[in-house]
Amino acid sequence: MYLQHFGLSQLPFTLTPNTGFFFGLSPHVEALQVLQTALQTGEGFIKVTGEVGTGKTLVCRKLINDLPAQYHCAYLPNPYLTPKELRWAVAGELGLALPNKLDQQQLTRLIHERLLALNHQGFHVVLVLDEAQSLPDDSIEALRLFTNLETESRKLLQVVLFGQPELDERLAQAKFRQLRQRITFSYDLRPLTWDEIQAYIHHRLAVAGYQGPELFSTVDIKRIAKAARGIPRLVNILAHKSLLLCYGQGEKKVLSRHCLAAIMDTEDVNLQHKVTFSRVSMLLIILFGVLLLFIGLNGPNCCGEWMTQISEIK
């Protein structure tokens, strides 16, 4: 690809949430601080929501990687599970190897016993669910019942929910009011500002090994930021495509035409850029077509006669 062309050691704008590229941008750092503070309290549910592509999974993985040794983390990346599947998944994450013939009451009792054992060993158990908006209704209730497991002094299990804004809409329903009241801390990930995106792009290029002059101009970064609506995932897509086009044309610096073409080729970007770019292109095409029609109707000598008339006027 373009690694050698730009002197990179790895691709800087992949879609995989890689904590090696984590950059201390304000919304991500604030989210982590809220999570760490909430975990220290040892109570209830913690919720982080944000639009698709704003970095929830990256924050989730960063949280898990940075948990102190006294925390035991159970991680469910895909919680689209029935209550029965949810219990089995939690049991597996807690290190329980159990026969499949157990009924749900026995399974719940063994999970409780395992949580008590971890608590006696000095561990704080945290259940982290990514894409929590996908939880079925019955599983949300099963999750709430998990947090009823407690000693006289503390909960045996804390739950961290990462989800899209649809999670808030679902939890606003009256039937989930019991769980909603147990959410002790929450944070909403906002999109990035253009200057945060500028620092973000430069940081990812530096981590990927780039050492030359700036690849993206300030104007083009603002263009990318606006088209991406401040969403890091879309920034990655647009920056990656811009580099591909730059490399394909043998250029060493990304030009505006590369960024505009990347925007035109990408779904879910700010439509204003597509509409503006399309109107300009359409106007040029129409003008060119009118010119060709004019030449065709007036014959091959029309331009010469026109220039002769202009020279006579002078």
C-alpha positions in Angstrom: 0.0 0.0 0.0 1.3 3.5 0.8 3.5 2.7 3.8 6.8 2.9 2.0 5.7 5.9 0.0 5.2 8.0 3.1 7.8 6.3 5.3 5.2 4.7 7.6 5.7 1.6 9.8 2.0 0.8 10.0 -1.3 2.1 8.7 -2.3 5.2 10.7 -6.0 5.3 10.0 -7.4 1.8 10.5 -10.9 1.2 11.8 -9.9 -1.3 14.5 -9.9 0.4 17.9 -6.2 0.1 18.7 -5.2 1.4 22.1 -1.7 1.9 20.8 -3.1 5.0 19.0 -5.0 6.3 22.0 -4.6 10.1 22.2 -5.6 12.0 25.3 -8.4 14.0 23.7 -10.7 15.8 26.1 -13.9 13.7 25.6 -12.1 10.4 25.9 -10.0 11.4 28.9 -13.1 12.8 30.6 -15.0 9.5 30.0 -12.1 7.5 31.5 -12.0 9.8 34.5 -15.7 9.3 35.1 -15.4 5.5 34.8 -12.4 5.3 37.1 -14.1 7.5 39.7 -17.3 5.4 39.4 -15.5 2.1 39.8 -13.9 3.3 43.0 -17.3 3.8 44.6 -18.2 0.2 44.0 -21.9 0.9 43.4 -24.5 0.3 40.7 -24.4 0.8 37.0 -22.1 3.1 34.9 -23.1 4.2 31.4 -21.2 5.7 28.5 -23.1 6.6 25.4 -22.0 8.2 22.1 -22.8 8.3 18.4 -21.5 5.5 16.2 -17.8 6.0 15.6 -17.1 8.4 18.5 -14.7 6.0 20.2 -16.7 4.1 22.7 -15.0 0.8 22.1 -11.5 2.4 22.2 -12.4 3.9 25.6 -13.8 0.5 26.7 -10.6 -1.3 25.8 -8.4 1.4 27.3 -10.4 1.1 30.6 -10.0 -2.7 30.6 -6.3 -2.4 29.9 -5.7 0.1 32.6 -7.7 -1.5 35.4 -5.6 -2.0 38.6 -4.7 -5.5 39.6 -7.4 -5.8 42.3 -10.1 -5.7 39.6 -11.5 -8.8 37.9 -13.1 -7.8 34.5 -15.7 -9.8 32.7 -16.1 -8.4 29.1 -19.0 -9.0 26.7 -18.3 -7.4 23.3 -21.6 -8.6 21.9 -24.5 -8.6 24.4 -27.2 -9.6 22.0 -28.0 -12.5 24.3 -31.0 -14.1 25.9 -31.1 -14.1 29.7 -29.9 -17.7 29.7 -27.1 -17.0 27.3 -26.2 -13.9 29.3 -25.8 -16.0 32.5 -23.6 -18.6 30.8 -21.5 -15.8 29.2 -20.9 -14.2 32.7 -20.1 -17.6 34.2 -17.5 -18.2 31.5 -16.0 -14.7 32.0 -15.7 -15.5 35.8 -13.7 -18.6 35.0 -16.5 -21.1 35.8 -16.3 -24.4 33.8 -19.7 -25.9 34.3 -21.8 -28.8 32.8 -24.4 -27.8 30.3 -27.2 -29.6 32.1 -27.4 -27.0 34.9 -30.7 -25.2 35.3 -30.8 -21.4 35.6 -31.3 -21.4 39.3 -28.2 -23.6 39.9 -26.2 -21.5 37.5 -27.2 -18.2 39.2 -26.3 -19.8 42.6 -22.8 -20.8 41.3 -22.2 -17.4 39.9 -23.1 -15.9 43.3 -20.7 -18.2 45.0 -17.9 -17.3 42.5 -18.5 -13.6 43.1 -18.3 -14.2 46.9 -15.1 -16.1 46.5 -13.6 -13.3 44.4 -14.7 -10.7 46.9 -13.1 -12.7 49.7 -9.9 -12.7 47.7 -10.0 -8.9 47.5 -11.2 -8.6 43.9 -13.7 -6.0 42.7 -15.6 -7.6 39.8 -16.6 -5.5 36.9 -18.9 -6.6 34.0 -18.3 -4.5 30.9 -20.8 -4.7 28.0 -20.0 -3.0 24.7 -22.9 -2.3 22.2 -25.3 -2.4 25.2 -28.1 -1.0 23.1 -28.4 -4.5 21.6 -29.4 -6.1 24.8 -32.9 -7.7 24.6 -35.5 -6.4 27.1 -35.5 -9.6 29.2 -31.7 -9.6 29.3 -31.7 -6.0 30.7 -33.8 -7.2 33.5 -31.6 -10.2 34.1 -28.6 -7.8 34.2 -30.3 -5.7 36.8 -31.0 -8.8 39.0 -27.2 -9.6 38.8 -26.5 -6.4 40.7 -28.8 -7.6 43.6 -25.9 -9.9 44.5 -24.2 -8.2 47.4 -22.6 -8.5 50.8 -23.7 -6.4 53.8 -21.2 -3.7 52.8 -20.9 -3.7 49.0 -22.2 -4.9 45.7 -20.5 -8.1 44.4 -20.7 -6.9 40.8 -20.5 -3.5 39.0 -21.8 -3.1 35.5 -20.4 -0.7 32.8 -22.6 -0.2 29.8 -21.2 1.3 26.5 -23.9 2.0 24.0 -25.3 4.2 21.2 -27.9 6.9 22.0 -30.6 4.3 21.4 -29.6 2.9 24.8 -30.8 6.1 26.5 -34.0 5.9 24.6 -34.7 2.4 25.7 -33.8 3.0 29.3 -36.2 6.0 29.4 -39.1 3.5 29.2 -41.1 3.1 32.4 -40.4 -0.6 32.6 -36.7 0.0 33.0 -37.0 2.7 35.8 -35.5 0.3 38.4 -32.4 -0.1 36.4 -32.3 3.6 35.5 -32.3 4.6 39.1 -29.2 2.4 39.7 -27.1 4.3 37.1 -24.8 6.2 39.5 -22.5 7.7 36.8 -23.0 8.4 33.1 -21.1 10.2 30.3 -22.0 11.1 26.8 -19.1 11.1 24.3 -19.3 14.2 22.1 -17.8 14.6 18.6 -14.4 16.1 18.2 -13.8 19.8 17.3 -11.7 20.5 14.2 -8.6 21.5 16.2 -8.9 18.2 18.1 -9.1 16.4 14.8 -6.0 18.2 13.6 -4.1 17.0 16.7 -5.6 13.6 16.3 -4.5 13.2 12.6 -0.9 14.4 13.5 -0.8 12.1 16.5 -1.8 9.0 14.5 0.7 9.8 11.7 3.5 10.2 14.3 2.6 6.9 16.0 2.6 5.2 12.6 6.2 6.5 12.0 5.7 9.5 9.8 8.5 12.1 10.2 8.2 14.4 7.2 6.4 17.8 6.6 2.7 18.0 7.3 0.8 15.8 5.0 -2.6 17.6 5.4 -3.1 21.3 5.2 -5.1 23.1 7.8 -7.8 23.9 5.2 -8.1 20.2 4.3 -8.2 19.1 7.9 -11.1 21.5 8.5 -12.8 20.1 5.4 -12.4 16.6 6.7 -13.5 17.5 10.1 -16.7 19.1 8.8 -17.5 16.3 6.4 -16.9 13.7 9.2 -19.1 15.7 11.7 -16.3 15.3 14.2 -16.6 11.5 14.3 -13.2 9.8 14.6 -14.2 6.7 12.6 -15.2 8.9 9.6 -12.0 10.9 10.0 -10.0 7.7 9.7 -11.9 6.7 6.6 -11.4 10.1 4.9 -7.8 10.4 5.9 -7.0 6.9 4.7 -8.7 7.4 1.3 -7.0 10.7 0.9 -3.6 9.1 1.4 -4.5 6.3 -1.0 -5.4 8.9 -3.7 -2.3 10.9 -3.0 -0.1 7.8 -3.3 -1.9 6.7 -6.5 -1.1 10.0 -8.1 2.6 9.9 -6.9 2.2 13.0 -4.7 4.1 13.5 -1.5 1.5 15.8 0.1 -2.3 15.4 0.3 -4.0 18.0 -1.9 -7.6 19.3 -1.7 -8.7 17.3 -4.7 -7.7 14.1 -2.8 -9.8 15.1 0.2 -12.8 16.1 -1.9 -12.6 12.9 -3.9 -12.4 10.9 -0.6 -15.5 12.8 0.7 -17.4 12.1 -2.5 -16.6 8.4 -2.2 -17.6 8.0 1.4 -21.0 7.1 2.9 -22.5 9.0 5.9 -20.4 12.1 5.6 -21.8 15.6 5.9 -24.0 15.9 2.7 -23.2 19.6 2.3 -19.8 18.8 0.9 -21.2 16.3 -1.5 -23.9 18.6 -2.6 -21.5 21.6 -3.0 -19.0 19.5 -4.9 -21.6 18.0 -7.1 -23.2 21.3 -8.0 -19.8 22.8 -9.0 -19.1 19.7 -11.1 -22.5 19.8 -12.7 -22.2 23.5 -13.6 -18.8 22.8 -15.3 -20.3 19.9 -17.2 -23.3 22.1 -18.3 -21.1 24.9 -19.4 -18.8 22.5 -21.3 -21.8 21.0 -23.0 -23.2 24.4 -24.0 -19.8 25.3 -25.5 -19.7 22.1 -27.5 -23.3 22.6 -28.7 -22.4 26.2 -29.7 -19.4 25.0 -31.7 -21.4 22.2 -33.3 -24.2 24.5 -34.5 -21.9 27.2 -35.9 -19.4 25.0 -37.6 -15.7 24.6 -37.2 -14.9 28.2 -38.2 -17.2 29.8 -35.6 -14.4 30.3 -33.1 -12.1 31.9 -35.7 -14.9 34.3 -36.8 -15.7 35.1 -33.2 -12.0 36.0 -32.5 -11.9 38.1 -35.7 -14.9 40.1 -34.6 -13.3 40.7 -31.2 -10.1 41.9 -32.8 -12.1 44.3 -35.1 -13.9 45.8 -32.1 -10.5 46.6 -30.6 
